[in-house]
Amino acid sequence: MAPTIRDIARAAGVSVATASKGLNGKGRMRPETRQRILDTARDLDFRPNRNASSLTTGRTYTVGLLTRDGYGRFTPPLLGGVEDALSVDTASLLLCDARRDAVRERHYLDVLAARRVDGLIVTGRATDPAPPLPRSLPFPVLYAYTTSSNPDDSSITVDDEHGGWLAARQLLRQGCRRIAHITGPVSVLAVRERIAGARRALAEAGLELPDDLITYGPFTERTGFHAAQGLLAGRQVDGIFCGSDQIGRGVADALSGQGVRIPDDVALVGFDNWTLLAAATRPPLTSVDMNLYRLGRLAAESLLRAIDGTPEPGIRRLPCSLAIRASCPAPITDSTEWLDDSPLVPDA
């Protein structure tokens, strides 16, 4: 027969109530007692009966994740963080893709409500504020990466301004003094925030990022390639901040084709830390990492607190970090710029 909570309690030498609290991370007890309970449960191959737990807690131990515009390159690391955080709570995840379709979104919300999920994480491909879901939903909602336009909602997103500041600072460390920026469409909020961060870093060094050294376009290698050719023809630059690793790959190809040495003549910093692409660039591309795995984990942990009755409204921003490679290899001394354990920063 499958072991029960009474078997766990007997083997661990505690009461049934203490065993239950230890398995569910509740109550106050000595750390070694909680660990003994968890070790005993693992040794006995204990599987909790969630149907029974639901009767006492009112929870179904399921959480929904709704993406509004499809699964993109940024989804896997964020999803991995969410799943790992939920596994600690032994919760399951239901994935829903609305595909930018309001009817499909409404359908999924009805399905999730019918399934009595404990909470919902909403994500998307951009950090721009999105229309909020109805506040009448019977479960707490948290926005991850994307943000809600309602300031009373709970959102956790990337600190893109900090990322732009990090990129420009790294180029300055490399000795660059005339820095250009090749980036995505100006209509994208992240693009504007990264420019603001880069300008702040340059201003701290007594330098500027003038408008004529900023090139906008799609986040593609083609954008980077043609923009870099234009810079080589008309401007003398010694550093380029690329708004994505795809742009950075195109810039590197253009510079190499013109005999420009990277980083000796022109240093490069990308954005996203898309490892497969950044590591395959020649030379490998230094890049800003948005720490999306950690963002997903923090989002799930925040949602679990909301499920327990402690919501955290407002927008909080997770600082970025740097992945140093050969395109801009200047060493950094501030550990917060390469470790992903920086605290969340709430909006003022």
One Martini backbone bead per residue (centre of mass of N, CA, C, O) as a GRO file, in nm:
protein
  348
    1MET     BB    1   0.100   0.034   0.016
    2ALA     BB    2   0.068   0.353   0.031
    3PRO     BB    3   0.193   0.598   0.188
    4THR     BB    4   0.129   0.799   0.465
    5ILE     BB    5   0.127   1.054   0.688
    6ARG     BB    6   0.152   0.853   0.927
    7ASP     BB    7   0.413   0.719   0.831
    8ILE     BB    8   0.587   0.971   0.838
    9ALA     BB    9   0.549   1.041   1.136
   10ARG     BB   10   0.655   0.776   1.255
   11ALA     BB   11   0.942   0.775   1.117
   12ALA     BB   12   1.011   1.086   1.223
   13GLY     BB   13   0.890   1.144   1.517
   14VAL     BB   14   0.599   1.278   1.469
   15SER     BB   15   0.333   1.438   1.413
   16VAL     BB   16   0.091   1.474   1.186
   17ALA     BB   17   0.086   1.783   1.189
   18THR     BB   18   0.393   1.822   1.152
   19ALA     BB   19   0.420   1.666   0.887
   20SER     BB   20   0.232   1.847   0.723
   21LYS     BB   21   0.388   2.112   0.763
   22GLY     BB   22   0.659   2.015   0.648
   23LEU     BB   23   0.555   1.938   0.355
   24ASN     BB   24   0.413   2.249   0.321
   25GLY     BB   25   0.586   2.484   0.460
   26LYS     BB   26   0.466   2.509   0.745
   27GLY     BB   27   0.522   2.658   1.009
   28ARG     BB   28   0.707   2.609   1.314
   29MET     BB   29   1.047   2.481   1.293
   30ARG     BB   30   1.306   2.303   1.282
   31PRO     BB   31   1.508   2.248   1.020
   32GLU     BB   32   1.576   1.945   1.092
   33THR     BB   33   1.282   1.853   1.104
   34ARG     BB   34   1.192   1.920   0.820
   35GLN     BB   35   1.414   1.751   0.680
   36ARG     BB   36   1.329   1.477   0.801
   37ILE     BB   37   1.054   1.470   0.669
   38LEU     BB   38   1.148   1.491   0.374
   39ASP     BB   39   1.334   1.243   0.377
   40THR     BB   40   1.118   1.038   0.453
   41ALA     BB   41   0.932   1.082   0.211
   42ARG     BB   42   1.143   1.000   0.001
   43ASP     BB   43   1.210   0.713   0.111
   44LEU     BB   44   0.884   0.630   0.087
   45ASP     BB   45   0.751   0.748  -0.165
   46PHE     BB   46   0.574   1.000  -0.127
   47ARG     BB   47   0.228   1.085  -0.221
   48PRO     BB   48   0.028   1.334  -0.226
   49ASN     BB   49  -0.314   1.408  -0.157
   50ARG     BB   50  -0.478   1.654  -0.323
   51ASN     BB   51  -0.773   1.600  -0.264
   52ALA     BB   52  -0.745   1.620   0.042
   53SER     BB   53  -0.613   1.901   0.053
   54SER     BB   54  -0.846   2.060  -0.082
   55LEU     BB   55  -1.051   2.027   0.155
   56THR     BB   56  -0.865   2.208   0.359
   57THR     BB   57  -0.744   2.452   0.156
   58GLY     BB   58  -0.889   2.506  -0.140
   59ARG     BB   59  -0.682   2.374  -0.328
   60THR     BB   60  -0.544   2.251  -0.657
   61TYR     BB   61  -0.245   2.282  -0.751
   62THR     BB   62  -0.292   2.504  -0.986
   63VAL     BB   63  -0.139   2.686  -1.263
   64GLY     BB   64  -0.149   2.947  -1.485
   65LEU     BB   65  -0.025   3.016  -1.830
   66LEU     BB   66  -0.046   3.321  -2.019
   67THR     BB   67   0.001   3.384  -2.356
   68ARG     BB   68  -0.069   3.648  -2.586
   69ASP     BB   69   0.188   3.600  -2.832
   70GLY     BB   70   0.335   3.353  -2.787
   71TYR     BB   71   0.615   3.149  -2.824
   72GLY     BB   72   0.940   3.241  -2.756
   73ARG     BB   73   1.273   3.279  -2.684
   74PHE     BB   74   1.196   3.378  -2.377
   75THR     BB   75   1.020   3.145  -2.253
   76PRO     BB   76   1.190   2.901  -2.144
   77PRO     BB   77   1.337   3.038  -1.900
   78LEU     BB   78   1.084   3.141  -1.759
   79LEU     BB   79   0.940   2.868  -1.738
   80GLY     BB   80   1.159   2.726  -1.571
   81GLY     BB   81   1.127   2.908  -1.320
   82VAL     BB   82   0.833   2.850  -1.263
   83GLU     BB   83   0.846   2.541  -1.234
   84ASP     BB   84   1.056   2.528  -1.002
   85ALA     BB   85   0.887   2.688  -0.795
   86LEU     BB   86   0.629   2.502  -0.803
   87SER     BB   87   0.762   2.233  -0.714
   88VAL     BB   88   0.785   2.313  -0.415
   89ASP     BB   89   0.450   2.321  -0.415
   90THR     BB   90   0.337   2.094  -0.599
   91ALA     BB   91   0.264   2.235  -0.871
   92SER     BB   92   0.078   2.285  -1.157
   93LEU     BB   93   0.091   2.356  -1.518
   94LEU     BB   94  -0.103   2.566  -1.738
   95LEU     BB   95  -0.100   2.611  -2.086
   96CYS     BB   96  -0.163   2.928  -2.269
   97ASP     BB   97  -0.245   3.045  -2.613
   98ALA     BB   98  -0.382   3.338  -2.754
   99ARG     BB   99  -0.261   3.475  -3.020
  100ARG     BB  100  -0.392   3.767  -3.023
  101ASP     BB  101  -0.684   3.657  -2.910
  102ALA     BB  102  -0.961   3.752  -2.740
  103VAL     BB  103  -1.137   3.498  -2.757
  104ARG     BB  104  -0.922   3.296  -2.663
  105GLU     BB  105  -0.868   3.430  -2.392
  106ARG     BB  106  -1.151   3.402  -2.274
  107HIS     BB  107  -1.159   3.097  -2.291
  108TYR     BB  108  -0.920   3.040  -2.098
  109LEU     BB  109  -1.038   3.180  -1.852
  110ASP     BB  110  -1.279   2.989  -1.828
  111VAL     BB  111  -1.116   2.728  -1.798
  112LEU     BB  112  -0.953   2.810  -1.544
  113ALA     BB  113  -1.199   2.856  -1.366
  114ALA     BB  114  -1.315   2.566  -1.396
  115ARG     BB  115  -1.037   2.443  -1.274
  116ARG     BB  116  -0.954   2.605  -1.020
  117VAL     BB  117  -0.726   2.784  -1.009
  118ASP     BB  118  -0.501   2.956  -0.798
  119GLY     BB  119  -0.352   3.095  -1.054
  120LEU     BB  120  -0.194   3.361  -1.271
  121ILE     BB  121   0.025   3.389  -1.551
  122VAL     BB  122   0.132   3.668  -1.748
  123THR     BB  123   0.258   3.684  -2.084
  124GLY     BB  124   0.514   3.801  -2.327
  125ARG     BB  125   0.723   3.963  -2.580
  126ALA     BB  126   0.675   4.231  -2.409
  127THR     BB  127   0.708   4.513  -2.176
  128ASP     BB  128   0.469   4.644  -2.249
  129PRO     BB  129   0.186   4.761  -2.160
  130ALA     BB  130  -0.112   4.587  -2.081
  131PRO     BB  131  -0.411   4.491  -2.074
  132PRO     BB  132  -0.608   4.406  -1.832
  133LEU     BB  133  -0.753   4.191  -1.653
  134PRO     BB  134  -1.008   4.103  -1.490
  135ARG     BB  135  -1.080   4.157  -1.142
  136SER     BB  136  -1.310   3.914  -1.128
  137LEU     BB  137  -1.132   3.698  -1.091
  138PRO     BB  138  -1.097   3.388  -0.890
  139PHE     BB  139  -0.785   3.484  -0.912
  140PRO     BB  140  -0.469   3.550  -0.905
  141VAL     BB  141  -0.255   3.793  -1.079
  142LEU     BB  142   0.053   3.776  -1.281
  143TYR     BB  143   0.304   3.971  -1.437
  144ALA     BB  144   0.550   3.853  -1.682
  145TYR     BB  145   0.750   4.090  -1.833
  146THR     BB  146   0.500   4.178  -1.873
  147THR     BB  147   0.262   4.447  -1.820
  148SER     BB  148   0.037   4.630  -1.646
  149SER     BB  149  -0.164   4.923  -1.678
  150ASN     BB  150  -0.233   4.852  -1.384
  151PRO     BB  151  -0.096   4.957  -1.081
  152ASP     BB  152  -0.259   4.733  -0.897
  153ASP     BB  153  -0.103   4.531  -1.019
  154SER     BB  154   0.112   4.249  -1.070
  155SER     BB  155   0.462   4.308  -1.164
  156ILE     BB  156   0.737   4.145  -1.350
  157THR     BB  157   1.043   4.280  -1.480
  158VAL     BB  158   1.266   4.435  -1.673
  159ASP     BB  159   1.566   4.636  -1.645
  160ASP     BB  160   1.646   4.807  -1.922
  161GLU     BB  161   1.805   5.048  -1.820
  162HIS     BB  162   2.020   4.884  -1.677
  163GLY     BB  163   2.115   4.736  -1.933
  164GLY     BB  164   2.216   4.990  -2.085
  165TRP     BB  165   2.418   5.073  -1.869
  166LEU     BB  166   2.594   4.821  -1.877
  167ALA     BB  167   2.680   4.833  -2.172
  168ALA     BB  168   2.820   5.113  -2.165
  169ARG     BB  169   3.014   5.051  -1.932
  170GLN     BB  170   3.171   4.827  -2.079
  171LEU     BB  171   3.278   5.008  -2.307
  172LEU     BB  172   3.427   5.202  -2.121
  173ARG     BB  173   3.622   4.992  -1.999
  174GLN     BB  174   3.750   4.937  -2.290
  175GLY     BB  175   3.787   5.263  -2.395
  176CYS     BB  176   3.542   5.387  -2.499
  177ARG     BB  177   3.416   5.719  -2.653
  178ARG     BB  178   3.262   5.633  -2.933
  179ILE     BB  179   2.923   5.559  -2.920
  180ALA     BB  180   2.701   5.336  -3.063
  181HIS     BB  181   2.351   5.258  -3.171
  182ILE     BB  182   2.184   4.946  -3.245
  183THR     BB  183   1.830   4.900  -3.297
  184GLY     BB  184   1.514   4.897  -3.261
  185PRO     BB  185   1.216   5.010  -3.240
  186VAL     BB  186   1.097   5.307  -3.101
  187SER     BB  187   0.810   5.183  -3.008
  188VAL     BB  188   0.975   5.030  -2.802
  189LEU     BB  189   1.024   5.044  -2.474
  190ALA     BB  190   1.299   4.900  -2.438
  191VAL     BB  191   1.456   5.083  -2.628
  192ARG     BB  192   1.421   5.349  -2.467
  193GLU     BB  193   1.538   5.246  -2.196
  194ARG     BB  194   1.822   5.169  -2.300
  195ILE     BB  195   1.901   5.449  -2.391
  196ALA     BB  196   1.877   5.583  -2.115
  197GLY     BB  197   2.098   5.409  -1.984
  198ALA     BB  198   2.333   5.479  -2.174
  199ARG     BB  199   2.324   5.787  -2.125
  200ARG     BB  200   2.384   5.773  -1.825
  201ALA     BB  201   2.665   5.644  -1.843
  202LEU     BB  202   2.792   5.864  -2.025
  203ALA     BB  203   2.737   6.107  -1.841
  204GLU     BB  204   2.917   5.998  -1.605
  205ALA     BB  205   3.172   6.034  -1.831
  206GLY     BB  206   3.116   6.299  -2.014
  207LEU     BB  207   2.914   6.187  -2.231
  208GLU     BB  208   2.750   6.096  -2.547
  209LEU     BB  209   2.428   6.007  -2.725
  210PRO     BB  210   2.357   6.083  -3.018
  211ASP     BB  211   2.113   6.059  -3.253
  212ASP     BB  212   2.325   6.003  -3.500
  213LEU     BB  213   2.416   5.719  -3.327
  214ILE     BB  214   2.122   5.611  -3.391
  215THR     BB  215   1.976   5.297  -3.495
  216TYR     BB  216   1.681   5.186  -3.649
  217GLY     BB  217   1.510   4.859  -3.637
  218PRO     BB  218   1.505   4.556  -3.673
  219PHE     BB  219   1.573   4.245  -3.498
  220THR     BB  220   1.841   4.202  -3.706
  221GLU     BB  221   2.114   4.126  -3.892
  222ARG     BB  222   2.063   4.327  -4.119
  223THR     BB  223   2.059   4.578  -3.950
  224GLY     BB  224   2.350   4.553  -3.844
  225PHE     BB  225   2.503   4.541  -4.111
  226HIS     BB  226   2.408   4.813  -4.246
  227ALA     BB  227   2.469   5.005  -4.009
  228ALA     BB  228   2.774   4.946  -3.993
  229GLN     BB  229   2.844   5.041  -4.277
  230GLY     BB  230   2.755   5.334  -4.226
  231LEU     BB  231   2.953   5.396  -3.995
  232LEU     BB  232   3.216   5.340  -4.157
  233ALA     BB  233   3.161   5.568  -4.374
  234GLY     BB  234   3.083   5.830  -4.154
  235ARG     BB  235   3.208   5.711  -3.875
  236GLN     BB  236   3.398   5.732  -3.569
  237VAL     BB  237   3.411   5.432  -3.392
  238ASP     BB  238   3.474   5.220  -3.074
  239GLY     BB  239   3.160   5.154  -3.013
  240ILE     BB  240   2.884   4.902  -2.986
  241PHE     BB  241   2.544   4.902  -2.912
  242CYS     BB  242   2.333   4.623  -2.918
  243GLY     BB  243   1.983   4.549  -2.904
  244SER     BB  244   2.090   4.262  -3.005
  245ASP     BB  245   2.232   3.965  -3.101
  246GLN     BB  246   2.149   3.982  -3.393
  247ILE     BB  247   2.269   4.254  -3.447
  248GLY     BB  248   2.556   4.180  -3.353
  249ARG     BB  249   2.613   3.973  -3.574
  250GLY     BB  250   2.593   4.173  -3.812
  251VAL     BB  251   2.812   4.366  -3.718
  252ALA     BB  252   3.049   4.165  -3.713
  253ASP     BB  253   3.039   4.097  -4.014
  254ALA     BB  254   3.090   4.384  -4.121
  255LEU     BB  255   3.360   4.440  -3.981
  256SER     BB  256   3.518   4.196  -4.086
  257GLY     BB  257   3.477   4.268  -4.393
  258GLN     BB  258   3.655   4.553  -4.331
  259GLY     BB  259   3.897   4.483  -4.120
  260VAL     BB  260   3.784   4.504  -3.837
  261ARG     BB  261   3.876   4.493  -3.509
  262ILE     BB  262   3.768   4.263  -3.251
  263PRO     BB  263   3.813   4.510  -3.005
  264ASP     BB  264   4.045   4.704  -3.098
  265ASP     BB  265   3.865   4.905  -3.276
  266VAL     BB  266   3.578   4.756  -3.207
  267ALA     BB  267   3.337   4.726  -2.970
  268LEU     BB  268   3.095   4.477  -2.840
  269VAL     BB  269   2.740   4.487  -2.736
  270GLY     BB  270   2.475   4.306  -2.641
  271PHE     BB  271   2.134   4.155  -2.624
  272ASP     BB  272   2.004   3.860  -2.414
  273ASN     BB  273   2.189   3.613  -2.415
  274TRP     BB  274   2.200   3.426  -2.676
  275THR     BB  275   2.406   3.178  -2.661
  276LEU     BB  276   2.420   3.047  -2.943
  277LEU     BB  277   2.478   3.320  -3.087
  278ALA     BB  278   2.699   3.462  -2.917
  279ALA     BB  279   2.910   3.219  -2.927
  280ALA     BB  280   2.909   3.214  -3.262
  281THR     BB  281   3.034   3.464  -3.276
  282ARG     BB  282   3.288   3.674  -3.450
  283PRO     BB  283   3.344   3.722  -3.185
  284PRO     BB  284   3.230   3.664  -2.903
  285LEU     BB  285   2.944   3.800  -2.734
  286THR     BB  286   2.882   4.045  -2.545
  287SER     BB  287   2.608   4.038  -2.296
  288VAL     BB  288   2.290   4.103  -2.190
  289ASP     BB  289   2.120   3.973  -1.909
  290MET     BB  290   1.775   3.924  -1.802
  291ASN     BB  291   1.711   3.687  -1.607
  292LEU     BB  292   1.455   3.491  -1.675
  293TYR     BB  293   1.460   3.261  -1.478
  294ARG     BB  294   1.442   3.438  -1.225
  295LEU     BB  295   1.185   3.582  -1.301
  296GLY     BB  296   1.005   3.327  -1.300
  297ARG     BB  297   1.056   3.251  -1.009
  298LEU     BB  298   0.958   3.515  -0.875
  299ALA     BB  299   0.674   3.507  -0.992
  300ALA     BB  300   0.582   3.243  -0.858
  301GLU     BB  301   0.639   3.328  -0.565
  302SER     BB  302   0.445   3.570  -0.569
  303LEU     BB  303   0.190   3.410  -0.636
  304LEU     BB  304   0.191   3.230  -0.385
  305ARG     BB  305   0.152   3.467  -0.193
  306ALA     BB  306  -0.121   3.553  -0.310
  307ILE     BB  307  -0.265   3.286  -0.250
  308ASP     BB  308  -0.199   3.337   0.070
  309GLY     BB  309  -0.280   3.671   0.090
  310THR     BB  310   0.001   3.827  -0.042
  311PRO     BB  311   0.011   4.073  -0.228
  312GLU     BB  312   0.222   4.259  -0.495
  313PRO     BB  313   0.183   4.549  -0.597
  314GLY     BB  314   0.307   4.648  -0.889
  315ILE     BB  315   0.624   4.736  -1.024
  316ARG     BB  316   0.895   4.511  -1.081
  317ARG     BB  317   1.259   4.514  -1.126
  318LEU     BB  318   1.507   4.326  -1.288
  319PRO     BB  319   1.819   4.309  -1.298
  320CYS     BB  320   2.090   4.287  -1.482
  321SER     BB  321   2.356   4.125  -1.670
  322LEU     BB  322   2.680   3.991  -1.759
  323ALA     BB  323   2.832   3.846  -2.057
  324ILE     BB  324   3.161   3.772  -2.101
  325ARG     BB  325   3.342   3.839  -2.401
  326ALA     BB  326   3.557   3.908  -2.673
  327SER     BB  327   3.413   4.183  -2.781
  328CYS     BB  328   3.421   4.278  -2.447
  329PRO     BB  329   3.666   4.191  -2.200
  330ALA     BB  330   3.641   4.368  -1.974
  331PRO     BB  331   3.675   4.377  -1.654
  332ILE     BB  332   3.487   4.322  -1.359
  333THR     BB  333   3.417   4.430  -1.004
  334ASP     BB  334   3.106   4.418  -0.991
  335SER     BB  335   2.908   4.156  -0.897
  336THR     BB  336   2.617   4.275  -0.981
  337GLU     BB  337   2.693   4.253  -1.304
  338TRP     BB  338   2.705   3.904  -1.302
  339LEU     BB  339   2.500   3.853  -1.098
  340ASP     BB  340   2.150   3.718  -1.023
  341ASP     BB  341   2.104   3.859  -0.700
  342SER     BB  342   1.947   4.097  -0.739
  343PRO     BB  343   1.717   4.309  -0.653
  344LEU     BB  344   1.419   4.422  -0.664
  345VAL     BB  345   1.272   4.711  -0.836
  346PRO     BB  346   1.059   4.943  -0.762
  347ASP     BB  347   0.852   5.160  -0.855
  348ALA     BB  348   0.797   5.497  -0.777
   0.00000   0.00000   0.00000
